[in-house]
Amino acid sequence: MKALTNLLTSVIVAAWIAAIAILSVQNATLVSLRFLNVESIKLPVGVVLAFSVGIGVIAGAIIPWVWQIEGRKRL
């Protein structure tokens, strides 16, 4: 079952990377992100998507680990 999970995760990440590559080649528009009245510098859409996916993948890998540690502390 773990091999299937690893395969599915790899396929999803590979699809995201391919989508980012296609979008970044087709759309070089500069965008800026705004969050709580803080605005970033203008970056290409592909770079913003790549950072977003990277942060999401890292957070998705860390959160279950943190939940596992928190579950052990409660016992």
C-alpha positions as CSV (number, residue, x, y, z in Angstrom):
1,M,0.0,0.0,0.0
2,K,2.9,2.4,0.7
3,A,4.3,1.8,-2.8
4,L,0.9,2.9,-4.3
5,T,0.9,6.0,-2.1
6,N,4.4,6.9,-3.1
7,L,3.5,6.4,-6.8
8,L,0.4,8.5,-6.6
9,T,2.3,11.3,-4.8
10,S,5.0,11.3,-7.5
11,V,2.4,11.4,-10.3
12,I,0.6,14.3,-8.7
13,V,3.9,16.3,-8.2
14,A,5.0,15.5,-11.7
15,A,1.7,16.7,-13.1
16,W,2.0,20.0,-11.2
17,I,5.6,20.5,-12.5
18,A,4.4,19.9,-16.0
19,A,1.5,22.3,-15.6
20,I,3.8,24.9,-14.2
21,A,6.3,24.5,-17.1
22,I,3.5,24.8,-19.7
23,L,2.0,27.9,-18.0
24,S,5.3,29.6,-17.5
25,V,6.2,29.2,-21.2
26,Q,2.8,30.4,-22.4
27,N,2.2,33.2,-19.9
28,A,5.1,35.4,-18.9
29,T,2.9,38.0,-17.3
30,L,4.2,39.6,-14.1
31,V,2.0,39.2,-11.0
32,S,2.4,40.3,-7.4
33,L,0.9,38.7,-4.3
34,R,-0.9,40.7,-1.6
35,F,-1.5,39.3,1.9
36,L,-2.5,41.4,4.9
37,N,-1.6,44.7,3.1
38,V,1.9,43.4,2.3
39,E,2.6,43.2,-1.5
40,S,5.4,41.2,-3.0
41,I,7.6,42.2,-6.0
42,K,6.3,41.4,-9.4
43,L,7.2,37.9,-10.5
44,P,6.3,35.7,-13.5
45,V,3.3,33.4,-13.0
46,G,5.4,30.3,-13.4
47,V,7.7,31.3,-10.6
48,V,4.8,32.1,-8.3
49,L,3.2,28.7,-9.1
50,A,6.5,26.9,-8.5
51,F,7.0,28.4,-5.1
52,S,3.3,27.8,-4.2
53,V,3.5,24.1,-5.1
54,G,6.9,23.7,-3.4
55,I,5.5,25.2,-0.2
56,G,2.4,23.1,-0.4
57,V,4.4,19.9,-0.9
58,I,6.7,20.7,2.0
59,A,3.8,21.6,4.3
60,G,2.0,18.4,3.2
61,A,5.0,16.3,4.2
62,I,5.6,18.1,7.5
63,I,2.0,18.4,8.9
64,P,1.4,14.6,9.3
65,W,4.7,14.3,11.1
66,V,3.8,17.1,13.5
67,W,0.3,15.5,14.1
68,Q,2.0,12.2,14.8
69,I,4.3,13.9,17.4
70,E,1.3,15.7,19.0
71,G,-0.6,12.4,19.2
72,R,2.2,10.8,21.1
73,K,2.3,13.6,23.6
74,R,-1.4,13.2,24.4
75,L,-1.0,9.5,25.3
